[in-house]
Amino acid sequence: ILAMDINRENYQLGLPVIQKAGVAHKIDFREGPALPLLDQLIED
């Protein structure tokens, strides 16, 4: 799962729930504006 947000605090807020569910290893968090991050994914 790719999670993107301009603010890491939002991810940190939900992280305990993600960890409790045992799926933290499935989350790829990227911090920043979504469009440049998506452009970077396309280039890679």
C-alpha positions in Angstrom: 0.0 0.0 0.0 1.4 3.4 -1.0 0.4 6.1 1.5 1.1 9.7 0.7 0.6 12.8 2.8 2.1 16.2 2.9 2.3 15.9 6.7 3.9 12.9 8.5 1.9 13.7 11.6 -1.2 12.2 10.0 0.6 9.0 9.3 2.1 8.9 12.8 -1.4 9.3 14.2 -2.7 6.1 12.5 0.6 4.1 12.9 -0.5 2.4 16.2 -3.6 1.1 14.5 -1.5 -0.1 11.5 1.0 -1.8 13.8 -1.8 -3.4 15.9 -3.3 -4.9 12.7 0.1 -6.3 11.8 0.3 -4.6 8.4 3.0 -2.0 9.0 5.4 -3.9 6.7 2.9 -3.5 3.9 2.8 0.3 4.1 5.1 2.5 2.0 4.7 6.0 3.3 5.9 8.9 1.2 5.8 12.4 2.7 5.2 15.4 0.3 2.9 16.7 -2.3 1.3 13.8 -4.2 1.8 14.9 -7.8 5.7 15.1 -7.6 5.8 11.8 -5.7 3.6 10.1 -8.3 5.8 11.5 -11.1 8.9 10.1 -9.3 7.2 6.7 -9.1 6.6 6.8 -12.9 10.2 7.6 -13.5 11.4 4.8 -11.3 
